[in-house]
Amino acid sequence: MIPPVDPAGEYKALEREIDAAVKRVLASGQFVGGSEIGDFEAELGEFVGAEHVVGVGNGTDALEIALAACGIGPGDRVAVPAFTFAATVEAVVRVGAIPVLVDVLDSNLTIDTQALAARLRDGDPVKGVIPVHLYGHPADMEALLELRADRPFVIIEDAAQSHGARCQVGGSRRRVGAIGDAGCFSFYPTKNLGAAGDAGAVATNDEAVAQKARLIANHGDISKYEHTLADGRNSRLDAIQAAILRIKLRHLDDWNAARRRIAATYTNQLAELAARLPVERAGAESVFHQYTIRIADRDAVQARLREREIVAGIHYPRAIHQQPGFAQFSEEGASYPIAEAAAAEVLCLPIYPLMKDRDVNRVIKALLAG
Ligand SMILES: Cc1ncc(COP(=O)(O)O)c(C=O)c1O
């Protein structure tokens, strides 16, 4: 069986180091807070190029906390791509804001900044935008920054699928998650940087945003039992997860490079397949969280792979406005044709850093066999 992801394989590769780190935390008795958290936050900040990182409970909380820390609240309009994981939109709703769905680009399924620009020109009072770096592909941050030079709005990056991806911004190459006002990471076990459970982080270069995020995530507690917020909460990064993430972070660049090599093999070998293969935008470096093809008879292809014991995922089978919980946010007269086409066509091939060449070749052969 070729799985779509392999978190157990990652553990096996680092077993001794991870076991020792977990034991170290257990022996310290410091299960919440402590040096592992601070060290991981500093190391992730260094890695992505953010001055501040606040560890939180998971990626969904990271989005919600970042929105609130950036001043987004009840009634504010926040633009989100119409094709993403539900959490992006959920977080907007949870802070009382209104998700404004924007269609995605046909080329890489990230937010269509021209469609967003048209909305802004029409006078939509959008206060925030969440670009999602979907499948490891950076959204067009340069275009977003240009847009907001004319018409300010808050940018909160959803980098849950893109740890380490880079894009061109103003003549330099920067890691996603440290370009907008805040960047949100999930360390769900199957992510490029995955914990052994739920974990997340908010990255920012704005000290005030970092302080606010830290307060919100820890009951608004400014010093022991002085609570400065009524709507604080508990969303802390777990010390054992931080210790594991510190070890895996040291391998992230190599593991992302391995993903890129597998992606290049797929792209070279699958050219004759009647499918659209992923394309990297000029100046951007994807970390291929997913290798997603778009193919007309997607469900049949997925079933054929399954017969050959190859598990390919569908992320996601519905666009946001096609989800029962979110249909209410589909505005009258608006349409999201690219998001809908993507939902009908995407098929995510197995890809993980320690995937064996022979398994990559088996997937290719199975796809080309038709
Ligand atoms: C694009 C995107 N945003 C947000 C999340 C939410 O992260 P988590 O599952 O850690 O809450 C995920 C991951 O599942 C995701 O893929």
The ligand as an SDF file (V2000), in Angstrom:
LIG
                    3D

 16 16  0  0  0  0  0  0  0  0999 V2000
   -5.0750   25.6800    4.6550 C   0  0  0  0  0  0  0  0  0  0  0  0
   -5.2690   25.2830    6.0940 C   0  0  0  0  0  0  0  0  0  0  0  0
   -5.6480   26.2090    6.9800 N   0  0  0  0  0  0  0  0  0  0  0  0
   -5.8290   25.9170    8.2750 C   0  0  0  0  0  0  0  0  0  0  0  0
   -5.6510   24.6330    8.7500 C   0  0  0  0  0  0  0  0  0  0  0  0
   -5.9710   24.3470   10.1760 C   0  0  0  0  0  0  0  0  0  0  0  0
   -4.9550   23.7870   10.9210 O   0  0  0  0  0  0  0  0  0  0  0  0
   -5.2560   22.8090   12.1480 P   0  0  0  0  0  0  0  0  0  0  0  0
   -5.7640   21.5270   11.6030 O   0  0  0  0  0  0  0  0  0  0  0  0
   -3.9360   22.6800   12.8310 O   0  0  0  0  0  0  0  0  0  0  0  0
   -6.2510   23.4910   13.0180 O   0  0  0  0  0  0  0  0  0  0  0  0
   -5.2140   23.6340    7.8650 C   0  0  0  0  0  0  0  0  0  0  0  0
   -4.9010   22.2750    8.2960 C   0  0  0  0  0  0  0  0  0  0  0  0
   -5.5520   21.3820    8.5720 O   0  0  0  0  0  0  0  0  0  0  0  0
   -5.0540   23.9600    6.4990 C   0  0  0  0  0  0  0  0  0  0  0  0
   -4.6890   23.0330    5.6040 O   0  0  0  0  0  0  0  0  0  0  0  0
  1  2  1  0
  2  3  1  0
  2 15  2  0
  3  4  2  0
  4  5  1  0
  5  6  1  0
  5 12  2  0
  6  7  1  0
  7  8  1  0
  8  9  2  0
  8 10  1  0
  8 11  1  0
 12 13  1  0
 12 15  1  0
 13 14  2  0
 15 16  1  0
M  END
$$$$
